[in-house]
């Protein structure tokens, strides 16, 4: 039986959360190297103060402003070890970090990412929003105001089939913060949020509960602790 411990860390500094992820990630890898079995997984729910993260394949020109400007708007930036290009995290955005041993779940990396996409799609469907995937572009998209727009980004790191980093679902996100980057390195696509589509603010705690439910169902997990 694969168990999952859900931790809601609220609003937390990005670097502090990154260090915490690495601690869990490295412990799981060490356990595997020692012949152990990772049957307990962590699902971290979090929001961050304004921050831009640049993945391994980021073109640094996709950050359209300098560090002085970032400081003036109270934002920071980090180059991190996940896949993907540049993205934004901030208040009102539900960031989720699954620290999973995907091998123990019987999954490869592609199936793991597809399962995350499925959990997001099922979550936003509960708000009457039809999400879909776009070939060659990881994440979840919707049709809004006559255009394809990205509502959730995904970027992960896997080593020995242990995962870290994860997804960012725009709930009540300040979408203007994406104006300072080329989101995910895709210049001709916009981003959106659940609140932008519905025209009202959404309870992020409610979205958390829905997303956790779908993660548990899709990955066939048993809830250990909330």
MIDOSE-1310 file (N, C-alpha, C; in nm, 2 decimals, decimal comma, always signed):
residues 226
xxxx	+0,08/-0,12/+0,00/+0,00/+0,00/+0,00/+0,09/+0,12/+0,00; +0,07/+0,21/-0,10/+0,14/+0,34/-0,10/+0,06/+0,45/-0,03; +0,13/+0,51/+0,07/+0,07/+0,61/+0,15/+0,12/+0,75/+0,11; +0,04/+0,85/+0,14/+0,08/+0,99/+0,11/+0,05/+1,08/+0,23
xxxx	+0,15/+1,15/+0,26/+0,14/+1,25/+0,37/+0,12/+1,39/+0,30; +0,01/+1,46/+0,33/-0,02/+1,59/+0,27/+0,02/+1,69/+0,37; +0,10/+1,79/+0,32/+0,15/+1,90/+0,41/+0,11/+2,03/+0,34; +0,03/+2,11/+0,41/-0,01/+2,24/+0,36/+0,08/+2,34/+0,43
xxxx	+0,17/+2,40/+0,36/+0,27/+2,49/+0,42/+0,23/+2,64/+0,41; +0,12/+2,66/+0,35/+0,07/+2,80/+0,35/+0,16/+2,89/+0,26; +0,18/+3,01/+0,29/+0,27/+3,10/+0,22/+0,41/+3,09/+0,27; +0,50/+3,05/+0,19/+0,64/+3,03/+0,24/+0,74/+3,07/+0,13
xxxx	+0,85/+3,12/+0,18/+0,96/+3,16/+0,10/+1,01/+3,05/+0,01; +1,04/+3,08/-0,12/+1,07/+2,98/-0,22/+1,19/+2,90/-0,18; +1,30/+2,97/-0,14/+1,42/+2,90/-0,11/+1,41/+2,81/+0,01; +1,33/+2,85/+0,11/+1,30/+2,76/+0,23/+1,23/+2,64/+0,19
xxxx	+1,13/+2,65/+0,10/+1,06/+2,53/+0,05/+1,14/+2,44/-0,04; +1,23/+2,50/-0,12/+1,32/+2,43/-0,21/+1,41/+2,34/-0,12; +1,47/+2,40/-0,02/+1,56/+2,33/+0,07/+1,48/+2,21/+0,14; +1,36/+2,23/+0,18/+1,28/+2,13/+0,24/+1,25/+2,01/+0,14
xxxx	+1,22/+2,05/+0,02/+1,20/+1,95/-0,09/+1,33/+1,86/-0,10; +1,44/+1,93/-0,11/+1,57/+1,86/-0,13/+1,60/+1,76/-0,02; +1,56/+1,80/+0,10/+1,58/+1,71/+0,22/+1,50/+1,58/+0,20; +1,37/+1,60/+0,16/+1,29/+1,48/+0,14/+1,33/+1,40/+0,02
xxxx	+1,36/+1,47/-0,08/+1,41/+1,40/-0,21/+1,54/+1,32/-0,19; +1,63/+1,38/-0,12/+1,76/+1,31/-0,10/+1,75/+1,19/+0,00; +1,66/+1,21/+0,10/+1,63/+1,10/+0,19/+1,57/+0,98/+0,12; +1,48/+1,00/+0,02/+1,42/+0,89/-0,05/+1,52/+0,82/-0,14
xxxx	+1,61/+0,90/-0,21/+1,71/+0,84/-0,29/+1,81/+0,76/-0,21; +1,85/+0,81/-0,09/+1,94/+0,74/+0,00/+1,88/+0,61/+0,04; +1,75/+0,61/+0,07/+1,68/+0,49/+0,12/+1,68/+0,39/+0,00; +1,66/+0,43/-0,12/+1,66/+0,34/-0,23/+1,80/+0,28/-0,25
xxxx	+1,90/+0,36/-0,24/+2,04/+0,32/-0,26/+2,08/+0,22/-0,15; +2,01/+0,23/-0,04/+2,04/+0,13/+0,07/+1,95/+0,01/+0,07; +1,87/+0,00/-0,04/+1,79/-0,12/-0,06/+1,65/-0,11/+0,00; +1,62/+0,01/+0,05/+1,49/+0,03/+0,11/+1,38/+0,05/+0,01
xxxx	+1,25/+0,04/+0,05/+1,14/+0,07/-0,03/+1,07/+0,19/+0,01; +1,04/+0,28/-0,08/+0,97/+0,41/-0,05/+0,82/+0,39/-0,07; +0,75/+0,35/+0,03/+0,60/+0,33/+0,01/+0,53/+0,45/+0,08; +0,60/+0,54/+0,13/+0,53/+0,66/+0,19/+0,58/+0,78/+0,11
xxxx	+0,49/+0,86/+0,06/+0,52/+0,97/-0,03/+0,47/+1,10/+0,03; +0,52/+1,22/-0,01/+0,48/+1,35/+0,04/+0,42/+1,43/-0,07; +0,31/+1,50/-0,04/+0,25/+1,59/-0,13/+0,24/+1,73/-0,06; +0,32/+1,82/-0,10/+0,33/+1,95/-0,04/+0,25/+2,05/-0,11
xxxx	+0,16/+2,12/-0,04/+0,08/+2,23/-0,10/+0,13/+2,36/-0,04; +0,15/+2,46/-0,13/+0,22/+2,58/-0,09/+0,18/+2,70/-0,18; +0,20/+2,82/-0,13/+0,20/+2,94/-0,21/+0,33/+3,01/-0,18; +0,38/+3,09/-0,27/+0,51/+3,16/-0,26/+0,49/+3,31/-0,27
xxxx	+0,57/+3,39/-0,20/+0,58/+3,53/-0,24/+0,63/+3,54/-0,38; +0,62/+3,65/-0,45/+0,66/+3,67/-0,59/+0,80/+3,62/-0,62; +0,80/+3,52/-0,71/+0,93/+3,46/-0,75/+0,92/+3,41/-0,89; +1,04/+3,42/-0,96/+1,05/+3,36/-1,09/+1,15/+3,25/-1,09
xxxx	+1,12/+3,13/-1,14/+1,21/+3,02/-1,14/+1,25/+2,98/-1,28; +1,38/+2,96/-1,30/+1,43/+2,93/-1,43/+1,48/+2,78/-1,43; +1,41/+2,70/-1,51/+1,45/+2,56/-1,52/+1,57/+2,54/-1,61; +1,61/+2,41/-1,62/+1,74/+2,38/-1,69/+1,74/+2,42/-1,83
xxxx	+1,63/+2,43/-1,90/+1,63/+2,46/-2,04/+1,59/+2,60/-2,07; +1,59/+2,69/-1,97/+1,55/+2,83/-1,98/+1,65/+2,91/-2,07; +1,59/+2,98/-2,16/+1,67/+3,09/-2,23/+1,66/+3,21/-2,14; +1,77/+3,25/-2,09/+1,77/+3,36/-1,99/+1,71/+3,49/-2,05
xxxx	+1,70/+3,50/-2,18/+1,63/+3,62/-2,24/+1,48/+3,62/-2,22; +1,43/+3,50/-2,17/+1,29/+3,49/-2,14/+1,25/+3,56/-2,01; +1,35/+3,60/-1,93/+1,33/+3,69/-1,82/+1,35/+3,83/-1,87; +1,24/+3,91/-1,88/+1,24/+4,03/-1,96/+1,28/+4,16/-1,88
xxxx	+1,31/+4,14/-1,75/+1,35/+4,25/-1,66/+1,48/+4,21/-1,59; +1,54/+4,31/-1,53/+1,66/+4,29/-1,45/+1,64/+4,27/-1,30; +1,74/+4,24/-1,23/+1,73/+4,21/-1,09/+1,68/+4,33/-1,01; +1,73/+4,45/-1,06/+1,68/+4,57/-0,99/+1,53/+4,59/-1,00
xxxx	+1,48/+4,56/-1,12/+1,33/+4,57/-1,13/+1,26/+4,47/-1,05; +1,31/+4,35/-1,04/+1,25/+4,25/-0,96/+1,25/+4,29/-0,81; +1,36/+4,35/-0,77/+1,36/+4,40/-0,63/+1,26/+4,51/-0,61; +1,24/+4,59/-0,71/+1,14/+4,70/-0,69/+1,00/+4,65/-0,68
xxxx	+0,97/+4,53/-0,73/+0,83/+4,48/-0,72/+0,82/+4,37/-0,62; +0,93/+4,36/-0,54/+0,93/+4,26/-0,43/+0,94/+4,12/-0,48; +1,00/+4,09/-0,59/+1,02/+3,96/-0,64/+1,16/+3,91/-0,64; +1,18/+3,78/-0,64/+1,32/+3,72/-0,65/+1,32/+3,63/-0,77
xxxx	+1,44/+3,57/-0,80/+1,45/+3,48/-0,91/+1,55/+3,37/-0,87; +1,53/+3,25/-0,92/+1,62/+3,14/-0,89/+1,64/+3,05/-1,01; +1,76/+3,01/-1,04/+1,79/+2,91/-1,14/+1,79/+2,77/-1,06; +1,70/+2,68/-1,11/+1,68/+2,56/-1,03/+1,70/+2,44/-1,12
xxxx	+1,69/+2,32/-1,06/+1,73/+2,20/-1,13/+1,61/+2,12/-1,20; +1,49/+2,18/-1,20/+1,38/+2,11/-1,27/+1,39/+2,13/-1,42; +1,31/+2,05/-1,49/+1,30/+2,07/-1,63/+1,21/+2,19/-1,67; +1,21/+2,22/-1,79/+1,13/+2,33/-1,84/+1,19/+2,47/-1,84
xxxx	+1,12/+2,57/-1,87/+1,17/+2,70/-1,89/+1,13/+2,79/-1,77; +1,11/+2,92/-1,79/+1,09/+3,01/-1,68/+0,94/+3,01/-1,65; +0,91/+3,03/-1,52/+0,77/+3,05/-1,48/+0,77/+3,14/-1,36; +0,65/+3,18/-1,32/+0,62/+3,27/-1,21/+0,54/+3,19/-1,10
xxxx	+0,58/+3,22/-0,97/+0,50/+3,17/-0,86/+0,46/+3,29/-0,77; +0,34/+3,29/-0,72/+0,31/+3,40/-0,63/+0,18/+3,37/-0,55; +0,14/+3,47/-0,47/+0,02/+3,45/-0,39/-0,10/+3,42/-0,48; -0,19/+3,34/-0,44/-0,31/+3,31/-0,52/-0,29/+3,20/-0,62
xxxx	-0,17/+3,15/-0,63/-0,14/+3,04/-0,71/-0,11/+2,91/-0,63; -0,17/+2,80/-0,66/-0,15/+2,68/-0,59/-0,04/+2,60/-0,65; +0,07/+2,60/-0,57/+0,19/+2,52/-0,61/+0,19/+2,39/-0,53; +0,22/+2,28/-0,60/+0,21/+2,15/-0,54/+0,34/+2,07/-0,58
xxxx	+0,41/+2,02/-0,47/+0,53/+1,95/-0,49/+0,51/+1,80/-0,45; +0,49/+1,71/-0,54/+0,49/+1,57/-0,50/+0,63/+1,52/-0,49; +0,67/+1,47/-0,37/+0,79/+1,40/-0,35/+0,76/+1,25/-0,35; +0,76/+1,20/-0,47/+0,71/+1,06/-0,49/+0,82/+0,97/-0,54
xxxx	+0,82/+0,85/-0,50/+0,90/+0,74/-0,56/+0,81/+0,68/-0,67; +0,82/+0,73/-0,79/+0,73/+0,69/-0,90/+0,75/+0,55/-0,94; +0,87/+0,49/-0,91/+0,89/+0,35/-0,95/+0,80/+0,26/-0,86; +0,79/+0,30/-0,73/+0,70/+0,22/-0,64/+0,56/+0,23/-0,68
xxxx	+0,52/+0,34/-0,76/+0,39/+0,36/-0,80/+0,36/+0,29/-0,94; +0,47/+0,22/-0,99/+0,46/+0,15/-1,12/+0,45/+0,24/-1,24; +0,52/+0,36/-1,23/+0,51/+0,46/-1,33/+0,65/+0,50/-1,39; +0,65/+0,53/-1,52/+0,77/+0,59/-1,57/+0,75/+0,74/-1,57
xxxx	+0,85/+0,82/-1,61/+0,84/+0,97/-1,60/+0,73/+1,02/-1,69; +0,71/+0,98/-1,81/+0,61/+1,03/-1,90/+0,47/+1,00/-1,84; +0,45/+0,88/-1,79/+0,32/+0,85/-1,73/+0,29/+0,93/-1,61; +0,40/+0,96/-1,53/+0,39/+1,04/-1,41/+0,34/+1,18/-1,44
xxxx	+0,40/+1,24/-1,54/+0,37/+1,38/-1,58/+0,22/+1,38/-1,64; +0,19/+1,27/-1,71/+0,05/+1,26/-1,77/-0,05/+1,25/-1,65; -0,01/+1,18/-1,55/-0,10/+1,17/-1,43/-0,12/+1,30/-1,36; -0,02/+1,38/-1,35/-0,03/+1,51/-1,29/-0,12/+1,60/-1,37
xxxx	-0,11/+1,59/-1,50/-0,20/+1,67/-1,59/-0,34/+1,62/-1,57; -0,36/+1,50/-1,56/-0,50/+1,44/-1,54/-0,56/+1,49/-1,41; -0,48/+1,50/-1,30/-0,53/+1,55/-1,17/-0,57/+1,70/-1,19; -0,49/+1,78/-1,26/-0,53/+1,92/-1,28/-0,66/+1,93/-1,36
xxxx	-0,66/+1,85/-1,47/-0,78/+1,86/-1,55/-0,91/+1,82/-1,48; -0,90/+1,72/-1,39/-1,02/+1,68/-1,32/-1,05/+1,79/-1,21; -0,95/+1,85/-1,16/-0,98/+1,96/-1,06/-1,05/+2,07/-1,12; -1,00/+2,13/-1,23/-1,07/+2,24/-1,29/-1,20/+2,21/-1,35
xxxx	-1,22/+2,08/-1,39/-1,35/+2,04/-1,44/-1,46/+2,06/-1,33; -1,42/+2,05/-1,21/-1,52/+2,07/-1,10/-1,57/+2,22/-1,09; -1,50/+2,30/-1,16/-1,54/+2,44/-1,18/-1,60/+2,47/-1,31; -1,63/+2,37/-1,39/-1,69/+2,38/-1,52/-1,59/+2,42/-1,63
xxxx	-1,46/+2,40/-1,60/-1,36/+2,44/-1,69/-1,30/+2,32/-1,76; -1,30/+2,32/-1,89/-1,25/+2,20/-1,97/-1,10/+2,22/-2,00; -1,02/+2,14/-1,93/-0,87/+2,15/-1,96/-0,83/+2,05/-2,06; -0,72/+2,07/-2,12/-0,66/+1,97/-2,22/-0,51/+1,99/-2,22
xxxx	-0,45/+1,89/-2,29/-0,30/+1,90/-2,31/-0,28/+1,94/-2,45; -0,16/+2,00/-2,48/-0,12/+2,03/-2,61/+0,00/+1,95/-2,65; +0,00/+1,89/-2,76/+0,12/+1,80/-2,80/+0,25/+1,89/-2,80; +0,35/+1,83/-2,73/+0,48/+1,90/-2,73/+0,49/+2,01/-2,62
xxxx	+0,38/+2,03/-2,55/+0,39/+2,14/-2,45/+0,33/+2,08/-2,31; +0,42/+2,06/-2,22/+0,38/+2,01/-2,09/+0,29/+2,11/-2,01; +0,19/+2,07/-1,95/+0,10/+2,16/-1,87/-0,04/+2,14/-1,91; -0,13/+2,22/-1,86/-0,27/+2,21/-1,89/-0,32/+2,35/-1,94
xxxx	-0,40/+2,33/-2,05/-0,45/+2,45/-2,13/-0,60/+2,45/-2,13; -0,65/+2,57/-2,16/-0,80/+2,58/-2,17/-0,82/+2,68/-2,29; -0,94/+2,67/-2,34/-0,99/+2,77/-2,44/-1,06/+2,88/-2,36; -1,01/+3,00/-2,37/-1,07/+3,12/-2,30/-1,06/+3,24/-2,39
xxxx	-1,17/+3,31/-2,40/-1,18/+3,43/-2,48/-1,12/+3,41/-2,62; -1,16/+3,30/-2,68/-1,12/+3,27/-2,82/-0,98/+3,23/-2,84; -0,90/+3,19/-2,73/-0,76/+3,16/-2,75/-0,72/+3,04/-2,65; -0,62/+2,97/-2,69/-0,57/+2,87/-2,60/-0,48/+2,94/-2,50
xxxx	-0,51/+2,92/-2,37/-0,43/+2,98/-2,26/-0,39/+2,87/-2,16; -0,27/+2,89/-2,10/-0,22/+2,80/-2,01/-0,27/+2,83/-1,87; -0,33/+2,73/-1,80/-0,38/+2,75/-1,67/-0,29/+2,69/-1,56; -0,21/+2,59/-1,60/-0,12/+2,52/-1,51/+0,01/+2,48/-1,57
xxxx	+0,12/+2,51/-1,50/+0,25/+2,47/-1,55/+0,30/+2,35/-1,47; +0,38/+2,27/-1,54/+0,44/+2,15/-1,47/+0,59/+2,15/-1,50; +0,67/+2,13/-1,40/+0,82/+2,12/-1,41/+0,87/+2,03/-1,30; +0,94/+1,92/-1,34/+0,98/+1,83/-1,24/+1,13/+1,79/-1,25
xxxx	+1,18/+1,73/-1,15/+1,31/+1,67/-1,16/+1,29/+1,53/-1,11; +1,36/+1,43/-1,17/+1,35/+1,29/-1,13/+1,49/+1,24/-1,13; +1,53/+1,17/-1,02/+1,65/+1,09/-1,01/+1,62/+0,96/-0,94; +1,67/+0,85/-1,01/+1,64/+0,72/-0,96/+1,49/+0,70/-0,94
xxxx	+1,41/+0,77/-1,02/+1,26/+0,76/-1,02/+1,20/+0,82/-0,90; +1,28/+0,91/-0,83/+1,22/+0,99/-0,72/+1,20/+1,13/-0,78; +1,08/+1,19/-0,75/+1,05/+1,32/-0,81/+1,05/+1,43/-0,71; +1,08/+1,55/-0,76/+1,06/+1,67/-0,68/+1,01/+1,79/-0,78
xxxx	+0,99/+1,90/-0,72/+0,92/+2,01/-0,80/+0,78/+1,96/-0,84; +0,71/+2,02/-0,93/+0,58/+1,97/-0,95/+0,49/+2,07/-1,04; +0,39/+2,12/-0,99/+0,29/+2,19/-1,07/+0,25/+2,33/-1,00; +0,21/+2,42/-1,09/+0,16/+2,55/-1,04/+0,03/+2,57/-1,11
xxxx	-0,08/+2,58/-1,04/-0,22/+2,60/-1,09/-0,26/+2,74/-1,05; -0,29/+2,82/-1,16/-0,33/+2,96/-1,13/-0,48/+2,96/-1,08; -0,50/+3,00/-0,96/-0,63/+3,01/-0,90/-0,67/+3,15/-0,90; -0,61/+3,23/-0,81/-0,64/+3,38/-0,80/-0,52/+3,46/-0,83
xxxx	-0,43/+3,40/-0,92/-0,30/+3,46/-0,94/-0,31/+3,60/-1,01; -0,22/+3,69/-0,97/-0,20/+3,82/-1,04/-0,14/+3,79/-1,17; -0,21/+3,78/-1,28/-0,16/+3,75/-1,41/-0,07/+3,85/-1,47; -0,07/+3,97/-1,42/+0,02/+4,08/-1,47/+0,16/+4,04/-1,44
xxxx	+0,19/+3,96/-1,34/+0,32/+3,92/-1,31/+0,39/+3,84/-1,42; +0,31/+3,78/-1,50/+0,36/+3,70/-1,61/+0,41/+3,80/-1,73; +0,38/+3,93/-1,72/+0,42/+4,02/-1,82/+0,57/+4,04/-1,82; +0,64/+4,00/-1,72/+0,78/+4,03/-1,71/+0,87/+3,91/-1,76
xxxx	+0,80/+3,81/-1,81/+0,87/+3,69/-1,86/+0,80/+3,64/-1,99; +0,87/+3,55/-2,06/+0,80/+3,47/-2,17/+0,76/+3,34/-2,10; +0,64/+3,33/-2,06/+0,60/+3,21/-1,97/+0,63/+3,08/-2,04; +0,71/+3,00/-1,97/+0,74/+2,86/-2,02/+0,82/+2,87/-2,15
xxxx	+0,87/+2,99/-2,19/+0,94/+3,00/-2,31/+0,85/+3,00/-2,44; +0,72/+3,02/-2,42/+0,63/+3,02/-2,53/+0,58/+3,16/-2,56; +0,63/+3,23/-2,66/+0,60/+3,37/-2,68/+0,46/+3,40/-2,73; +0,39/+3,31/-2,79/+0,27/+3,34/-2,86/+0,14/+3,29/-2,78
xxxx	+0,16/+3,25/-2,65/+0,05/+3,20/-2,57/+0,04/+3,27/-2,45; -0,09/+3,29/-2,40/-0,12/+3,37/-2,28/-0,14/+3,27/-2,17; -0,15/+3,32/-2,05/-0,18/+3,24/-1,93/-0,32/+3,29/-1,88; -0,38/+3,21/-1,80/-0,51/+3,25/-1,73/-0,52/+3,18/-1,60
xxxx	-0,63/+3,20/-1,53/-0,65/+3,15/-1,40/-0,80/+3,10/-1,38; -0,82/+3,03/-1,28/-0,96/+2,99/-1,25/-1,05/+3,11/-1,23; -1,00/+3,20/-1,15/-1,08/+3,32/-1,11/-1,10/+3,41/-1,23; -1,00/+3,42/-1,32/-1,02/+3,50/-1,45/-1,13/+3,44/-1,53
xxxx	-1,13/+3,31/-1,54/-1,24/+3,24/-1,63/-1,37/+3,26/-1,56; -1,39/+3,24/-1,43/-1,51/+3,25/-1,37/-1,56/+3,39/-1,33; -1,47/+3,48/-1,33/-1,50/+3,62/-1,29/-1,53/+3,64/-1,14; -1,47/+3,56/-1,06/-1,48/+3,57/-0,92/-1,36/+3,51/-0,85
xxxx	-1,34/+3,55/-0,72/-1,23/+3,49/-0,65/-1,27/+3,35/-0,60; -1,18/+3,26/-0,60/-1,20/+3,12/-0,57/-1,13/+3,09/-0,44; -1,19/+3,01/-0,35/-1,12/+2,96/-0,23/-1,01/+2,87/-0,26; -0,89/+2,91/-0,24/-0,77/+2,83/-0,27/-0,77/+2,70/-0,18
xxxx	-0,82/+2,71/-0,06/-0,83/+2,59/+0,03/-0,93/+2,49/-0,04; -1,03/+2,53/-0,10/-1,12/+2,44/-0,17/-1,05/+2,37/-0,28; -0,98/+2,45/-0,36/-0,90/+2,39/-0,47/-0,80/+2,29/-0,42; -0,74/+2,32/-0,31/-0,64/+2,23/-0,25/-0,71/+2,09/-0,22
xxxx	-0,82/+2,10/-0,16/-0,89/+1,97/-0,12/-0,93/+1,89/-0,25; -0,98/+1,96/-0,35/-1,01/+1,89/-0,47/-0,89/+1,83/-0,54; -0,78/+1,90/-0,55/-0,66/+1,85/-0,61/-0,61/+1,73/-0,54; -0,60/+1,74/-0,41/-0,55/+1,63/-0,33/-0,64/+1,50/-0,35
xxxx	-0,77/+1,52/-0,35/-0,86/+1,41/-0,38/-0,83/+1,34/-0,51; -0,80/+1,42/-0,62/-0,78/+1,36/-0,75/-0,64/+1,30/-0,75; -0,54/+1,36/-0,68/-0,41/+1,29/-0,67/-0,42/+1,16/-0,61; -0,49/+1,15/-0,50/-0,51/+1,02/-0,43/-0,58/+0,92/-0,52
xxxx	-0,68/+0,96/-0,59/-0,75/+0,87/-0,68/-0,66/+0,82/-0,80; -0,60/+0,92/-0,86/-0,52/+0,88/-0,98/-0,40/+0,80/-0,95; -0,33/+0,84/-0,84/-0,21/+0,76/-0,81/-0,23/+0,64/-0,72; -0,36/+0,62/-0,68/-0,40/+0,51/-0,60/-0,32/+0,51/-0,47
xxxx	-0,34/+0,62/-0,40/-0,27/+0,64/-0,27/-0,37/+0,63/-0,15; -0,32/+0,61/-0,04/-0,40/+0,62/+0,09/-0,35/+0,73/+0,17; -0,44/+0,82/+0,21/-0,40/+0,94/+0,29/-0,35/+0,90/+0,42; -0,23/+0,94/+0,45/-0,16/+0,91/+0,58/-0,19/+1,02/+0,68
xx	-0,18/+1,15/+0,64/-0,20/+1,26/+0,73/-0,22/+1,39/+0,65; -0,30/+1,48/+0,71/-0,33/+1,61/+0,65/-0,28/+1,72/+0,75
